[in-house]
Amino acid sequence: MLRKFMLFFAVSLFVFTFGLANLAKAEQVVKVGVDTTFPPFEMEKNGKVVGFDVDLVNAIAKVEGFKVEWHTMDFQGLIPALQTGTIQMAVAGMTITPQRAQVVYFSKPYYHSGQSILVKKDSNIKDLADLKGKTVATKLGTTADIMLSKMKDIKVERFTNIDDAYNQLQNGGAQAVVFDNPVNINYASTHKNVHTVGKLLTGEDYGIAISKQDPKLLEKVNAGLEKIIKNSEYLKIYRKYFGNDDAGLITK
Ligand code: GLN
């Protein structure tokens, strides 16, 4: 009787411990917010979320052992969604700013960027000074919007989707678009009547935003980013989207 009981006890203990270990191994699912109107960082192709940021987060998730669940939303909605806990992470070519860093965590920078001026090729606008008295279109709530809003003598038109700002330039409603340079370049590559002019107006770094309720996730993301920079996976993804243009490349 005693032996039977001990056997039963041993088997139960084994099953229990094994079950617990398996539970611990089950991969964490992280809800990641994404703004799919920011090509080539994120966009939608055939109903799928794709782009540089998407590959980057997937590579980090792989080396750190977590699963990703994508949640598409407007850029403006990402930080509030992180604050309320609807999502735990957001990737959207989001510029690290001191104001945003008060309410969300940012990973180490993963792309170096800046604002540029996009105009029609037959335009007289050559630099920032030439924007005086002009109508400039951009995307609502972005660093371009913040910068332009501080400048006098410029009429700023703000859109939720940057495509509407580009359309405004095309149909003559605006004389320029000021926005993140890689996105302007991406647009110009498929619309031959426009180009960027002048120097970059700002220097900005993109970071992955993480909920302040999840400091452990921040550690994982930074560790993963470091690993994929070291093992060249980051470089491989970078080359896939930006070719030999090293302007945005982060090396450590
Ligand atoms: N980098 C800009 C910002 O953070 C724009 C990002 C975006 O439109 N997705 O404000």
Boltz pocket constraint, residues with backbone or C-beta under 6 A from the ligand:
constraints:
  - pocket:
      binder: B
      contacts: [[A, 35], [A, 37], [A, 38], [A, 75], [A, 92], [A, 93], [A, 94], [A, 95], [A, 96], [A, 139], [A, 141], [A, 142], [A, 143], [A, 144], [A, 180]]
      max_distance: 6.0
